[in-house]
Amino acid sequence: MQTAMKTPTRSASFLDAARELGTEPNRVKRLRARFLSLLVACCAGLGAWIVYLALSMPTGYHSRAWSAAWVGFDILLLLALAGTVVAAMLGRQIVIMLAVFTATLLLCDAWFDIVLDWGSSEVWVSLASAAFLEIPLAAFLLLRVRTLVRVSLLRRWHELGLPGDPPALYRIPLFYSAETPEPTASVPAPAPIPTPTPAPDAALSE
């Protein structure tokens, strides 16, 4: 009998996840289709908006809430970074979301600092801040997030008894479970039919 090997499957666990959430699988499928349609529409709308801004926006603009915008942004960044530290110290799953959010804010901060200071003497301070503080810290957080996700995935992969190591994150399904195919029994070969041998008396009489 051949040994059955577990393989990851997607569709069954997607429906199981919907049932665990107390939602009908068909309703989840409809919501997923609407969500994807909304995201595609947002991408198309954002692309058109970018073209419009590139053609219509002035090269300079005077803002009366300049300090409020940057102080508010830095307060948000501080709260996100502090929340990431607290979640990491407590060992909570929410640290993944907070770390990604904080890394995104850091990259946005570096981008706007450099672009808005471009052409002035302060651009060198913005470049140094981005190169030695904001971008390295954002990269560190994103790498830690990737490590946490891979470790959680590896533990779950081995708990399900799946062979080898899990694939890259962009290849593995969002929901997965172990599916063991039915073992196939090997059919024994038919026994050879014995050939009758003539009796000694019959051979002498001939």
C-alpha positions in Angstrom: 0.0 0.0 0.0 1.3 3.4 -1.0 1.8 6.1 1.7 -0.5 9.1 1.3 1.1 12.5 1.3 -0.6 15.6 2.6 -0.8 18.5 0.2 -2.0 22.1 0.8 -5.5 22.9 -0.6 -7.2 26.3 -0.9 -10.9 26.0 -1.7 -12.0 23.8 1.2 -10.2 25.9 3.9 -11.7 29.1 2.4 -15.2 27.7 3.0 -14.2 26.4 6.4 -12.9 29.9 7.4 -16.3 31.4 6.3 -18.2 28.9 8.4 -15.9 29.6 11.4 -16.8 33.3 11.1 -20.5 32.4 11.2 -21.0 33.6 7.6 -22.4 31.7 4.6 -19.7 30.7 2.1 -21.8 32.1 -0.8 -22.1 35.4 0.9 -18.3 35.5 1.5 -17.7 34.9 -2.2 -20.0 37.7 -3.1 -18.3 40.1 -0.6 -14.9 39.1 -1.9 -16.0 39.8 -5.5 -17.3 43.2 -4.6 -14.2 44.0 -2.6 -11.9 43.1 -5.5 -14.1 45.2 -7.9 -13.9 48.1 -5.5 -10.1 47.9 -5.3 -9.8 47.7 -9.1 -12.1 50.8 -9.5 -10.0 52.6 -6.9 -6.8 51.8 -8.8 -8.3 53.1 -12.0 -9.6 56.2 -10.3 -6.3 56.9 -8.6 -4.5 56.6 -11.9 -6.8 59.1 -13.5 -6.4 61.4 -10.5 -2.6 61.3 -10.8 -2.7 62.3 -14.4 -5.0 65.2 -13.6 -2.8 66.4 -10.8 0.3 66.2 -12.9 -1.3 68.4 -15.6 -3.1 70.9 -13.4 -1.3 71.3 -10.1 0.9 74.4 -9.7 4.6 74.1 -8.9 4.2 76.1 -5.7 1.5 76.5 -3.1 1.2 78.5 0.2 -0.5 76.7 3.0 -1.9 78.3 6.2 -1.9 75.0 8.1 1.6 73.9 7.3 2.7 73.5 10.9 -0.6 71.7 11.9 -0.1 69.2 9.0 3.4 68.3 10.0 2.9 68.3 13.7 -0.2 66.1 13.3 1.7 63.7 11.1 4.6 63.5 13.5 2.1 62.8 16.4 0.6 60.0 14.4 4.0 58.6 13.7 4.9 58.8 17.4 1.7 56.9 18.4 2.3 54.3 15.7 5.9 53.7 16.8 5.0 53.6 20.5 2.2 51.2 19.8 4.6 49.0 17.9 7.0 49.0 20.8 4.3 48.1 23.4 2.8 45.3 21.2 6.3 43.9 20.7 7.0 43.9 24.4 3.7 42.2 25.2 4.2 39.7 22.3 0.8 40.4 20.7 -0.2 39.6 17.1 -1.2 43.2 16.4 2.5 44.1 16.3 2.5 43.0 12.7 -0.1 45.5 11.7 1.4 48.3 13.7 4.9 47.7 12.3 3.7 47.8 8.7 1.7 51.0 9.5 4.8 52.6 11.2 7.1 51.6 8.3 4.7 53.2 5.8 4.6 56.4 7.8 8.4 56.5 8.0 8.7 56.1 4.2 6.1 58.8 3.6 7.9 61.1 6.0 11.2 60.6 4.2 9.6 61.2 0.8 7.8 64.5 1.7 10.9 65.8 3.6 13.1 65.3 0.6 10.6 66.5 -2.1 9.5 69.6 -0.2 13.0 70.6 0.7 14.4 70.0 -2.8 16.2 73.0 -4.1 16.9 74.5 -0.6 19.8 74.2 1.7 17.8 72.0 4.1 17.5 69.2 1.6 20.8 67.7 2.9 19.4 67.4 6.3 16.3 65.6 4.9 18.5 63.3 2.8 20.7 62.4 5.8 17.6 61.8 7.9 16.1 59.6 5.3 19.3 57.6 4.6 20.3 57.0 8.2 17.1 57.0 10.2 13.7 56.7 8.4 14.5 54.3 5.6 16.7 51.9 7.7 14.1 51.9 10.5 11.3 51.2 8.0 13.3 48.4 6.4 14.0 46.9 9.8 10.3 46.9 10.7 9.3 45.3 7.4 12.0 42.6 7.7 10.8 41.8 11.2 7.3 41.5 10.0 8.3 39.1 7.3 10.2 37.0 9.8 7.2 36.9 12.2 4.9 35.9 9.3 7.3 33.2 8.1 7.8 31.8 11.6 4.0 31.6 12.2 3.5 30.0 8.8 6.3 27.5 9.4 4.8 26.4 12.7 1.3 26.0 11.1 2.8 24.2 8.2 4.4 21.6 10.4 1.3 21.3 12.6 -0.7 20.3 9.5 2.0 17.7 8.6 2.7 19.2 5.3 6.0 18.0 3.6 9.1 20.2 3.4 9.1 23.9 4.0 6.3 26.4 3.0 6.7 28.3 -0.3 7.2 32.0 -0.6 4.5 34.3 0.8 3.4 35.4 -2.6 2.7 31.8 -3.7 0.9 30.4 -0.6 -2.9 30.7 -0.5 -4.4 33.1 2.0 -6.3 30.2 3.6 -4.9 26.7 3.4 -5.3 23.4 5.1 -3.9 19.9 4.7 -5.7 17.5 2.3 -4.7 13.9 2.4 -5.7 12.0 -0.7 -7.2 8.5 -0.3 -4.4 5.9 -0.3 -4.3 3.7 -3.3 -3.8 0.0 -2.6 -1.5 -1.8 -4.9 -3.2 -4.6 -6.8 -1.3 -7.9 -6.4 -0.2 -9.5 -9.7 -2.2 -12.7 -10.6 -0.6 -15.9 -9.6 0.8 -18.0 -12.6 -1.3 -20.9 -13.7 0.6 -24.2 -13.0 1.3 -26.4 -16.1 0.1 -30.0 -15.5 2.9 -32.6 -15.8 2.1 -36.0 -17.3 2.0 -39.1 -15.0 5.0 -41.5 -15.3 2.8 -44.5 -16.5 1.3 -42.5 -19.3 4.7 -41.4 -20.5 6.0 -45.0 -20.7 2.9 -46.3 -22.5 3.4 -43.9 -25.3 
